Amino acid sequence: MLQAMQRAAPGSDDVRMFRRTASQFIQKEFAPHHARWCLQHGPDAAAWTKAGAAGLLLPDIAQEYGGGGGTFAHEAVVLEELARAGVQFGAGIQSVVAHYILAYGSQARFCASLP
């Protein structure tokens, strides 16, 4: 499956299935809580754990570093589905930081900082 995800094109079956999964998760787990998250200036800590378990965090980072092993298409799907649902979650900044660590950090930093 990892090899299939690495080669996944934006319109591939794999990306469409990931989109469906991401959309359903966001509608079920995030959308109902979004108003409260706005009032408290951020999502509940448990939301991050659930998002990670669902594969929505760092979907384009290699699995050896705790990511999903997919492509940028998978990352784009998460951001698109969050936007479609009108949910502010913070996955974008989390991804930017992870990519900086991956690009400029040492092996020890990868293991210490990435999930």
FENWONOR-V738149 format. One record per backbone hydrogen bond with DSSP energy under -1.0 kcal/mol. NH is the residue of the N-H (numbers start at 1). CO is the residue of the C=O. Records with the same first field share a line. If there is no record, write none. Layout:
# FENWONOR-V738149
NH: CO, CO
This chain:
# FENWONOR-V738149
5: 1
6: 2
7: 3
12: 9
16: 12
17: 13
18: 14
19: 15
20: 16
21: 17
22: 18
23: 19
24: 20
25: 21
26: 22
27: 23
28: 24
29: 25
30: 26
31: 26
33: 30
37: 33
38: 34
39: 35
40: 36
42: 37
47: 44
49: 45
50: 46
51: 47
52: 48
53: 49
54: 50
55: 52
56: 51
61: 58
65: 62
66: 63
67: 62
68: 58
69: 61
70: 59
75: 71
76: 72
77: 73
78: 74
79: 75
80: 76
81: 77
82: 78
83: 79
84: 80
85: 81
87: 82
94: 90
95: 91
96: 92
97: 93
98: 94
99: 95
100: 96
101: 97
102: 98
103: 99
104: 100
105: 101
110: 106
111: 107
112: 108
113: 109
114: 110
